[in-house]
Amino acid sequence: MKKMLSVLLCAAFCSQSAFAESLTARKSQRFIKDFYQAIQKRDENKLNTMLADDAKINIYLLKMEQGFTLTKSDYLQQVKSAWHFGRNEKYQLKDIKYTLTQAGLSASLTLKVNESRVVFEENLSQEHEMLVDLVLIDEQIKIAALKTKTTF
């Protein structure tokens, strides 16, 4: 009886592990593209779900030689401010590179983002070099950390 129970528990555990989500390169790259589409579509609810509650966003401004760290709520407030003052946002992602960590439970992406928008009738653009750390939380992909160097 004990052996039978052990076999059933092992089978149940193994089957759950087999069906657990993993951060493949394809899923991770699709996620980051969806993230920027959500910004472009001004979908605050989707952005909120895509960022881990304890996400850390580190931004380094190359021209000003200044860096700062934002919490999730601070970052979302900055995005909303950009929406308020800007229009025609466009994001071009390129050179996306994927690194798997922790057996499919976390991954890192490096990429370049060209961002443009119109603010007060002036066309503005900036380039970002980014490192994005992704994690699985309750089988949902989330951004745990976002580090960017920007030409701003």
Secondary structure, DSSP 8 states (H G I E B T S, - for coil): -HHHHHHHHHHHHHHHHHHS----HHHHHHHHHHHHHHHHTT-HHHHHHHEEEEEEEEEEETTTTEEEEE-HHHHHHHHHHHHHHEEEEEEEEEEEEEEEEGGGTEEEEEEEEEEEEEETTEEEEEEEEEEEEEEEETTEEEEEEEEEEE--
